[in-house]
């Protein structure tokens, strides 16, 4: 089992890799798709760049939300049922 700090370091590594993928998607969307002759067509590069940006952006947002903005469960007050056998026997 890994400790909490090791898991957090792995999460930060994944967030860093996701931000690099976001940058690659941005490059495909804004730079490659504006070239005159593109090997697979402009539409492919626009869709590919948007997909990379969307997936990595969602992962980054979800991971940061899970790491820092979690809601803690409220502890409920324990309620015990009353013992009714004692009252009937009296």
C-alpha positions in Angstrom: 0.0 0.0 0.0 1.2 3.4 -0.8 1.0 6.3 1.6 -1.2 9.4 1.1 1.8 11.5 0.2 3.0 9.0 -2.5 -0.5 9.0 -4.0 -0.6 12.8 -4.0 2.7 12.9 -5.8 1.5 10.5 -8.4 -1.7 12.6 -8.8 0.5 15.7 -9.3 2.6 13.9 -11.9 -0.6 12.9 -13.8 -1.9 16.5 -13.6 1.4 17.7 -15.1 1.3 15.1 -17.9 -2.3 16.1 -18.5 -1.3 19.8 -18.8 1.3 18.8 -21.4 -1.4 16.9 -23.3 -3.6 20.0 -23.1 -0.8 22.1 -24.6 -0.4 19.5 -27.5 -4.1 19.8 -28.1 -3.9 23.6 -28.2 -1.0 23.3 -30.6 -3.0 21.0 -32.9 -6.1 23.2 -32.7 -4.6 26.6 -33.3 -1.4 26.0 -35.2 -1.5 22.8 -37.2 -5.1 23.3 -38.3 -4.3 26.6 -39.9 -1.6 25.3 -42.2 -2.4 25.3 -45.9 -1.8 21.5 -46.7 -2.3 19.3 -43.7 -1.8 15.5 -44.1 -5.2 14.3 -42.7 -7.2 17.4 -43.3 -8.1 20.4 -41.2 -11.2 19.0 -39.7 -9.3 16.0 -38.2 -6.8 18.3 -36.5 -9.5 20.6 -35.1 -11.5 17.6 -33.7 -8.3 15.9 -32.4 -7.1 19.1 -30.7 -10.4 19.8 -29.1 -10.7 16.2 -27.9 -7.2 16.3 -26.3 -8.0 19.6 -24.6 -11.4 18.5 -23.3 -10.2 15.2 -21.9 -7.1 16.6 -20.2 -9.0 19.6 -18.9 -11.7 17.5 -17.4 -9.1 15.2 -15.7 -7.2 18.2 -14.3 -10.4 19.8 -12.9 -11.7 16.5 -11.4 -8.3 15.6 -9.8 -7.9 19.0 -8.2 -11.4 18.9 -6.9 -10.9 15.5 -5.4 -7.6 16.4 -3.8 -8.5 19.8 -2.3 -12.3 20.4 -2.3 -13.8 17.2 -0.8 -16.7 17.4 1.6 -16.3 15.5 4.8 -19.1 13.3 6.0 -20.9 14.7 9.0 -21.0 12.2 11.9 -24.5 11.5 13.0 -25.6 11.2 16.5 -26.1 7.6 17.5 -29.6 6.8 18.7 -30.3 3.7 20.7 -33.7 2.1 20.9 -35.1 1.9 24.3 -35.4 -1.5 25.9 -39.1 -2.3 26.1 -38.8 -5.7 27.8 -37.9 -4.1 31.1 -41.1 -2.0 31.1 -43.4 -4.9 30.4 -42.0 -7.1 33.1 -42.5 -4.5 35.9 
